[in-house]
Amino acid sequence: MKITQIKITILLLTFELLTLISFATPKKNAEQLEVIYQTVVNGKTRPDGPKSKVLCSATASRSWVESDDKKLLPTVAKETSYVDYSAQKTFQLARFSDGKVIHTPTTFSEYPVFTETGETAVILGYNCKHLKTSLRSNSIDIWYTTELGVKGTPAMGYGIPDGLVLKIVRNGNYEIVATDIKPLKKKDSESILPDHMGESLELSLYKHRITENLITTIPVFNNEQISFGNEIINPTDLESEKTFKYSAGTVILKKVKLPVVPDDTQLFVELHQHSAGDAYDRTGSVFMIPLDKEQSFLDGLRNGTKTMPTIQARNGKSYQGMVANDKFSPLVEIMRFFTSFGIGQFNDKVTVYGQQWEDSTLYKQDVTELLPVLQGERWIGVFIGNYDKGGHRVSLKLKYYPGSMEVSEKPAKRYWTMPLFNTLNVMEMSGQEYGTMFENDSLKVDFEVPSGVKNVQMRYITTGHGGWGGGDEFNQKQNTVILDNQVLFQFTPWRSDCATFRQYNPASGNFWNGVTSSDYSRSGWCPGTATNPVYFPVSNLNPGKHQIKVAIPLGKNEGGSFSSWNVSGVLIGEYK
């Protein structure tokens, strides 16, 4: 090949290369740029991770996370971040599926303060400056460039540099990195800041609106009174959306329609309670009445304890509606709680130096394992044992939190649940016996397991009662659960942190040594708290008939005082 031809070939290749570079590299001071970012965790790119986009100019930017709207839950708000560099303000904006729009404004001065390190780096061919800052104990590193004549950031919560952010690193292992920069032609340019931003809210309320829209909240009771001897509403029909009262007014009940939700949903029960006259710590229970068999606890509430199946113990007593049989399922206990000493009603009647009383108690507990039985139409109730005409007031909600922002495409699992026993005498004021069958005996339940059941566990709640020095409320007692004559588990319920909740107990007695009644350790409970269930795997539970026993060394009677145990147990599994 001649030298002249070689020169021409080199010139042509150089021209082609320069042409490619000119198309691939944005011109400086472009009017608008679109920047794409990807997520890198521990040095590894997440191909399925969120991809962020920023549309930016010299005076404003817009950033958002790409998503497939068809896959998103309709309750997920679409959020967009805006930065107005001229006004030195940012706007976080949310659009809901019903057309509502809200936003929250923030001034630049409210963001974290940067420290310039003097370090530089080259990212996508552009010289970048390095900034450091911190946000809620997180170390933040930011690299930005001023060579493009535009400004923007994919995560404005970390601060607003005076240029285009190309890389953010949080705590050294989580990165948001620019992968592509594209100039927009004038004909494709658009207004970056929105014309309509909807209702302006302060930041915490803005976030609350977004999360509350995701949660399915079922209000069951609202400030309902639970007291002794007041009006009793005892329906004979199955009317819904109405609160019924039973057992001298100490049980409230309502039929509610609960949502049918995906398996990855998280379920919480939330109960607010305050005294309306009663000064004492009382046993309380949130429960669901199963209607899967010929008889139910609803029959007992309507027609009296004698209409429920009974068991006979060695002590000669009969116990009504406490264990399962072929025709009856006991109550499913959703949450066991204990009222405090007179919170609310007695706040202004008792003064203790340095102590400020709370207005009410909030009991909030994760009960996701009961999700299979808390969907569809259900009877939900609350019991508080008391003999006071003022009693207590409660508000109850069930809250369903989605486990994913996307619509689940997985088939629903088939669950198996079996309520076995519940010795908490919800109908105490109607004569239902206390859980004293453990005296020289054990609680026995015969049950049958269908074929194809796996991953079974027992959800077990236990608390001891007997309010004097020798009573089981104040003495540690081992619970032993026996399956088919083999010990399944042993557990000693005990709470030694009761003094933590002094601010909920204004009417608690103060003793000579500075200890109050509510401070004392107890058998699995404290005044003003909920009792945590315990969970035990039930492996090798073959199809067929089984027997379960609960044994507790019940304390001896002392005069008119006696001990009792409130235990409830549910088996939960799934089909293969």
C-alpha positions in Angstrom: 0.0 0.0 0.0 1.3 3.4 -1.0 2.2 5.9 1.7 -0.4 8.4 0.4 -3.2 5.7 0.7 -2.0 4.9 4.3 -2.3 8.6 5.2 -5.8 8.8 3.7 -6.9 5.7 5.6 -5.5 7.1 8.9 -7.3 10.4 8.3 -10.6 8.6 7.6 -10.3 6.4 10.7 -9.5 9.5 12.8 -12.5 11.4 11.4 -14.8 8.4 12.2 -13.4 8.1 15.7 -13.9 11.9 16.3 -17.4 11.6 14.9 -18.3 8.8 17.3 -16.8 10.7 20.3 -18.7 13.8 19.3 -22.0 11.9 19.4 -21.2 9.9 22.5 -20.0 12.9 24.6 -22.5 15.7 25.5 -21.4 19.1 24.5 -20.5 21.4 27.4 -23.1 23.8 28.6 -25.9 21.7 27.0 -29.4 23.2 27.6 -30.8 20.0 29.1 -29.2 16.6 30.0 -30.7 13.3 30.9 -28.5 11.2 33.3 -29.1 7.6 34.2 -27.8 6.0 37.4 -27.5 2.5 38.7 -27.1 1.0 42.2 -23.9 -0.8 43.3 -23.8 -2.6 46.6 -20.5 -4.0 48.0 -18.9 -3.4 44.7 -21.5 -5.4 42.8 -23.9 -3.9 40.3 -27.5 -4.7 41.1 -29.1 -5.5 37.7 -32.5 -5.7 39.3 -31.9 -2.7 41.5 -33.7 0.6 41.1 -32.5 2.8 38.2 -32.7 6.6 38.8 -33.0 9.3 36.2 -32.2 13.0 36.4 -33.4 15.6 33.9 -31.3 18.8 34.5 -30.5 22.2 33.3 -28.4 25.2 34.6 -31.3 26.3 36.9 -33.4 23.2 37.8 -33.5 19.4 38.0 -36.0 16.6 38.2 -35.2 13.2 39.5 -37.2 10.0 39.8 -36.8 6.2 40.0 -37.9 4.2 37.0 -40.7 1.6 37.6 -43.2 -0.4 35.6 -46.5 1.2 36.6 -48.5 -1.9 35.5 -46.7 -3.9 38.2 -47.0 -1.4 41.0 -49.7 -1.6 43.6 -52.4 1.1 43.0 -51.7 2.4 46.5 -48.1 3.3 45.7 -47.6 7.0 45.2 -45.4 8.2 42.3 -42.7 10.4 43.7 -40.6 13.0 41.9 -37.9 15.3 43.3 -37.4 18.8 42.0 -34.5 21.2 42.7 -35.0 24.9 41.9 -31.4 26.3 42.0 -32.6 29.9 41.4 -34.9 29.9 44.4 -32.5 27.7 46.5 -35.4 25.3 47.2 -36.3 21.6 46.7 -39.7 20.1 46.3 -40.6 16.4 46.9 -43.9 15.7 45.1 -46.2 12.7 45.2 -49.0 11.8 42.8 -51.7 9.3 44.0 -53.8 7.0 41.8 -56.9 9.0 42.6 -55.3 12.1 41.1 -54.4 13.9 44.3 -51.0 15.6 44.4 -49.1 16.7 47.5 -45.6 18.1 48.0 -43.2 19.2 50.7 -40.8 22.2 50.2 -37.3 22.4 51.7 -34.7 25.2 51.6 -31.1 24.4 50.7 -30.1 25.6 54.2 -32.0 22.7 55.8 -29.8 20.0 54.1 -26.5 18.6 55.4 -23.5 20.8 55.3 -20.7 19.7 53.0 -16.9 19.6 53.7 -14.7 20.0 50.6 -11.8 17.5 50.7 -9.8 18.8 47.8 -9.8 15.4 46.2 -10.8 14.9 42.6 -11.8 12.0 40.3 -12.7 11.4 36.7 -16.1 9.9 36.1 -17.5 9.3 32.6 -14.6 11.5 31.3 -15.5 14.5 33.5 -13.4 16.0 36.3 -15.3 15.8 39.6 -14.8 17.4 43.0 -15.3 15.5 46.2 -17.5 16.4 49.1 -18.1 14.7 52.4 -21.1 15.0 54.8 -23.1 12.9 57.2 -26.8 12.1 57.6 -28.1 10.4 60.8 -24.8 8.7 61.5 -24.3 7.7 57.9 -21.1 8.8 56.1 -21.8 10.3 52.7 -19.3 10.9 49.9 -20.4 12.9 46.8 -18.6 13.5 43.5 -19.9 16.3 41.3 -18.8 18.1 38.1 -19.2 21.7 36.9 -17.9 20.9 33.4 -21.3 20.3 31.9 -23.0 23.6 32.7 -26.0 21.9 34.4 -26.9 21.0 38.0 -28.7 18.0 39.5 -28.6 15.0 41.9 -30.3 11.6 42.0 -30.6 11.8 45.8 -31.2 15.3 47.1 -31.7 14.1 50.7 -27.9 14.0 51.0 -27.5 17.6 50.0 -27.4 19.9 47.0 -23.9 20.5 45.4 -23.4 23.3 43.0 -23.1 21.1 39.9 -24.1 17.7 38.5 -23.7 14.7 40.9 -22.2 11.7 39.2 -21.5 9.5 42.2 -22.8 9.1 45.8 -21.4 6.6 48.3 -23.1 5.8 51.6 -21.1 4.2 54.4 -18.5 3.0 51.8 -20.6 0.2 50.4 -23.8 1.6 48.8 -23.3 3.6 45.6 -25.4 5.5 43.2 -23.3 5.9 40.0 -24.0 7.7 36.7 -23.8 5.3 33.8 -25.0 7.4 30.9 -25.3 11.1 30.0 -27.5 12.2 27.1 -28.0 15.7 25.8 -31.6 16.6 24.8 -32.2 18.4 21.6 -34.1 21.7 21.8 -37.2 20.1 20.4 -37.2 17.5 23.1 -36.6 19.9 25.9 -39.4 20.3 28.4 -40.3 22.4 31.5 -38.4 20.7 34.4 -40.4 22.2 37.3 -44.1 21.3 37.5 -46.9 23.8 36.9 -49.1 22.2 39.6 -47.7 20.8 42.9 -50.9 20.2 44.8 -51.2 20.6 48.6 -48.1 21.8 50.5 -47.3 19.8 53.6 -44.5 19.8 56.2 -42.2 16.8 55.7 -43.4 14.4 58.4 -47.1 14.8 57.3 -46.0 14.3 53.7 -44.3 11.0 54.5 -47.3 10.0 56.7 -49.7 10.5 53.8 -47.6 8.3 51.5 -47.2 5.4 53.9 -50.8 5.6 55.2 -52.0 5.2 51.6 -50.1 1.9 51.4 -51.5 0.5 54.6 -55.0 -1.1 54.7 -56.4 0.0 58.1 -59.5 -1.6 59.4 -61.0 0.4 62.3 -62.9 -2.1 64.5 -63.8 -0.1 67.6 -63.6 3.6 68.3 -63.5 4.8 71.9 -65.9 2.0 73.0 -66.6 1.6 76.7 -66.0 -1.7 78.4 -67.5 -1.6 81.9 -69.6 -3.6 84.3 -73.4 -3.3 84.5 -74.1 -0.9 81.7 -76.4 -1.3 78.7 -76.1 -4.8 77.1 -76.7 -5.2 73.4 -77.4 -8.8 72.6 -78.5 -9.3 69.0 -80.3 -12.3 67.7 -79.2 -11.6 64.1 -75.9 -11.4 62.4 -76.0 -7.6 61.9 -72.7 -6.1 61.0 -71.1 -2.6 61.4 -72.5 -2.5 65.0 -70.8 -2.9 68.3 -72.5 -5.6 70.5 -71.9 -5.9 74.3 -72.0 -9.1 76.3 -71.2 -10.5 79.7 -72.5 -7.5 81.8 -70.8 -5.1 79.4 -67.2 -6.4 79.7 -67.1 -7.9 76.2 -67.5 -5.9 73.0 -67.9 -7.6 69.7 -68.3 -6.6 66.0 -68.5 -8.4 62.7 -66.0 -6.8 60.3 -64.9 -7.3 56.7 -61.2 -7.8 56.5 -59.2 -7.6 53.3 -57.9 -10.6 51.4 -54.2 -9.9 51.0 -51.0 -11.5 49.5 -49.0 -13.9 51.7 -46.1 -11.4 52.2 -48.4 -8.9 54.0 -47.4 -7.9 57.5 -50.3 -7.6 60.0 -50.3 -5.5 63.2 -53.0 -5.2 65.9 -53.2 -1.7 67.5 -55.2 -1.0 70.6 -55.5 2.3 72.6 -56.9 2.1 76.1 -57.5 4.4 79.0 -59.4 4.2 82.3 -62.9 5.6 82.5 -63.2 4.9 86.2 -61.5 1.6 87.0 -58.2 2.1 89.0 -56.8 -1.5 88.7 -54.7 -3.5 86.4 -57.0 -5.9 84.5 -56.6 -8.8 82.1 -57.6 -7.9 78.6 -57.8 -9.9 75.3 -58.4 -9.1 71.7 -59.9 -12.2 70.1 -61.5 -13.7 67.0 -64.4 -16.2 67.1 -64.0 -19.1 64.7 -67.3 -20.2 63.0 -65.9 -23.3 61.3 -67.8 -25.8 63.4 -71.3 -26.7 64.6 -70.9 -24.7 67.8 -69.0 -21.4 68.5 -68.2 -19.1 71.3 -70.8 -16.7 69.8 -73.5 -19.1 71.0 -72.1 -18.8 74.5 -72.1 -15.0 74.4 -75.7 -14.9 73.2 -77.2 -17.7 75.2 -74.9 -18.2 78.2 -72.0 -20.3 79.2 -74.1 -23.5 79.7 -74.6 -23.7 75.9 -70.9 -24.3 75.3 -69.1 -27.6 75.6 -67.4 -28.3 78.9 -64.6 -30.4 80.3 -64.4 -31.9 83.7 -61.2 -31.6 85.8 -60.0 -33.7 88.8 -60.8 -30.8 91.1 -64.5 -31.4 90.4 -65.0 -28.2 88.4 -66.5 -27.8 84.9 -64.7 -25.5 82.4 -66.9 -24.0 79.6 -65.8 -23.2 76.1 -62.0 -23.5 76.6 -60.9 -26.5 74.5 -61.5 -27.7 70.9 -63.5 -30.8 70.0 -65.1 -32.1 66.9 -68.0 -29.6 67.1 -66.4 -26.6 68.7 -63.4 -24.3 68.3 -62.2 -22.0 71.1 -61.4 -18.3 70.7 -58.3 -17.4 68.7 -56.5 -14.9 70.9 -55.0 -12.2 68.8 -53.4 -10.2 71.6 -53.2 -10.5 75.4 -52.9 -7.2 77.2 -53.1 -5.8 80.7 -54.5 -2.4 81.6 -52.4 -0.1 83.8 -53.4 1.3 87.1 -56.0 4.0 86.3 -54.3 5.7 83.3 -56.3 8.7 82.1 -59.0 8.8 84.8 -56.6 9.2 87.7 -53.8 11.3 86.1 -54.9 14.5 87.9 -55.8 12.7 91.1 -52.3 11.3 91.9 -49.1 13.3 92.0 -45.7 11.8 92.3 -42.6 14.0 92.3 -40.7 13.9 89.0 -43.3 11.7 87.3 -45.5 12.7 84.3 -48.3 10.4 83.5 -49.2 9.3 80.0 -52.7 9.9 78.7 -53.3 6.3 77.5 -51.6 3.0 76.7 -50.9 1.9 73.2 -50.5 -1.8 72.6 -49.2 -2.6 69.1 -48.1 -6.2 68.2 -47.1 -8.0 65.0 -49.6 -10.8 64.5 -48.7 -11.8 61.0 -48.8 -15.5 61.8 -52.6 -15.1 62.2 -53.0 -13.6 58.8 -54.7 -16.8 57.4 -57.6 -16.4 59.9 -57.8 -12.6 59.8 -59.1 -12.2 56.2 -62.7 -12.1 55.0 -65.7 -11.7 57.3 -64.8 -12.2 60.9 -66.2 -11.6 64.5 -63.6 -9.6 66.4 -64.0 -8.8 70.1 -62.2 -7.2 73.1 -62.5 -8.3 76.7 -61.4 -6.4 79.9 -62.3 -8.0 83.2 -63.6 -5.3 85.6 -66.4 -4.6 88.0 -66.5 -0.8 87.5 -69.4 1.1 85.9 -66.9 3.5 84.3 -64.5 0.8 83.4 -62.3 1.4 80.4 -62.4 2.8 76.9 -60.7 1.2 73.9 -60.0 1.8 70.2 -58.9 -1.1 68.0 -57.4 -1.2 64.5 -56.0 -4.0 62.4 -53.3 -2.8 60.0 -52.2 -4.7 56.9 -48.8 -3.6 55.5 -47.8 -4.7 52.0 -44.6 -6.7 51.7 -43.8 -5.4 48.2 -44.6 -2.4 46.1 -45.4 -4.7 43.2 -48.5 -6.8 42.7 -47.7 -10.4 43.7 -47.7 -12.9 40.9 -47.1 -15.9 43.2 -50.1 -18.2 43.8 -51.5 -17.9 47.4 -50.4 -20.6 49.8 -52.9 -22.8 51.5 -52.7 -22.5 55.3 -53.9 -24.8 58.1 -54.8 -23.4 61.5 -56.3 -25.2 64.5 -57.2 -23.3 67.7 -56.6 -25.9 70.5 -57.3 -24.2 73.8 -57.9 -20.8 75.5 -58.4 -20.8 79.2 -58.8 -17.0 79.5 -62.4 -16.7 80.9 -63.7 -14.0 78.6 -67.1 -14.5 80.0 -65.9 -14.1 83.6 -68.8 -11.8 84.5 -71.2 -14.5 83.2 -69.8 -17.2 85.4 -67.2 -18.8 83.1 -64.7 -20.6 85.3 -61.2 -19.4 85.8 -58.2 -21.4 84.5 -57.7 -23.5 87.6 -57.9 -26.9 86.0 -54.1 -27.3 86.5 -54.6 -28.2 90.2 -53.4 -31.9 90.3 -54.3 -32.2 86.6 -53.3 -31.1 83.2 -55.3 -29.4 80.4 -55.9 -32.1 77.7 -57.0 -31.6 74.1 -57.6 -34.3 71.5 -57.3 -33.2 67.8 -56.8 -34.6 64.4 -54.3 -33.4 61.7 -55.3 -33.7 58.0 -52.9 -35.1 55.4 -50.5 -32.8 53.6 -49.8 -30.4 56.4 -46.2 -29.2 56.9 -44.2 -26.5 58.8 -46.4 -26.5 61.8 -45.7 -24.4 64.8 -47.6 -23.6 68.0 -48.4 -20.0 69.0 -48.6 -20.1 72.8 -49.6 -17.3 75.2 -49.4 -17.8 78.9 -49.8 -15.6 82.0 -50.1 -16.5 85.7 -52.6 -14.9 88.1 -53.1 -14.9 91.8 -52.6 -11.5 93.3 -50.9 -12.1 96.7 -47.4 -13.0 97.8 -48.0 -16.7 97.4 -50.1 -16.4 94.2 -48.9 -17.4 90.8 -48.9 -13.8 89.6 -45.7 -13.2 91.6 -44.1 -16.7 91.4 -42.2 -18.3 88.6 -43.9 -21.5 87.3 -42.7 -23.7 84.5 -45.2 -24.5 81.7 -44.8 -27.9 80.2 -46.5 -28.7 76.9 -46.7 -32.4 76.0 -47.6 -33.9 72.6 -48.5 -37.5 72.4 -46.8 -38.2 75.8 -43.6 -36.6 74.7 -42.5 -33.1 76.0 -42.8 -30.7 73.2 -41.4 -27.7 75.1 -41.0 -26.2 78.5 -41.2 -22.5 79.3 -41.3 -20.2 82.3 -43.0 -16.9 81.6 -41.6 -14.0 83.6 -41.4 -10.2 83.2 -38.8 -8.4 85.3 -39.0 -5.0 83.5 -42.4 -3.8 84.9 -40.8 -0.8 86.6 -40.1 0.6 83.1 -43.8 1.4 82.7 -44.3 3.5 85.8 -45.6 6.4 83.7 -48.6 4.4 82.7 -49.7 3.6 86.3 -50.9 6.7 88.2 -53.1 4.8 90.6 -50.5 2.1 91.5 -49.9 1.8 95.2 -46.6 3.2 96.6 -44.9 1.2 99.3 -42.7 2.3 102.2 -39.5 1.4 100.4 -40.2 3.3 97.2 -41.3 0.4 95.1 -44.8 0.6 93.6 -47.2 -2.2 92.9 -46.8 -1.8 89.1 -43.0 -2.3 89.5 -43.2 -5.9 90.7 -42.1 -8.7 88.4 -44.9 -10.9 87.2 -45.7 -14.2 85.5 -45.5 -13.1 81.8 -47.0 -9.7 82.1 -46.7 -6.1 83.4 -49.5 -3.5 84.1 -49.8 -1.5 80.9 -48.2 -3.9 78.5 -49.0 -6.7 76.0 -47.8 -10.2 76.5 -45.6 -11.6 73.7 -46.6 -15.0 72.3 -43.9 -17.7 72.2 -43.5 -20.0 69.2 -42.4 -23.6 69.1 -42.0 -25.9 66.0 -44.1 -29.0 66.0 -42.1 -31.3 63.8 -43.1 -34.8 62.6 -46.8 -34.0 63.2 -48.2 -36.9 61.1 -51.7 -37.0 59.8 -54.2 -38.6 62.2 -55.2 -38.3 65.8 -53.1 -36.6 68.5 -53.3 -35.4 72.1 -51.7 -32.3 73.6 -51.4 -31.5 77.3 -50.5 -28.4 79.2 -49.1 -28.9 82.8 -48.4 -26.1 85.3 -47.8 -26.5 89.0 -50.7 -24.4 90.2 -50.2 -22.5 93.5 -52.3 -23.6 96.5 -55.3 -21.6 97.7 -54.9 -19.2 100.6 -58.2 -18.3 102.3 -60.4 -16.8 99.6 -57.4 -16.3 97.2 -56.6 -18.7 94.4 -54.2 -18.9 91.5 -55.1 -19.5 87.8 -53.5 -19.6 84.4 -54.6 -18.0 81.2 -53.1 -20.1 78.4 -54.0 -20.1 74.7 -52.6 -22.2 71.9 -53.1 -22.3 68.2 -51.4 -24.7 65.7 -50.4 -22.9 62.4 -49.1 -24.7 59.3 -49.4 -24.9 55.6 -50.3 -27.5 53.0 -47.7 -29.1 50.8 
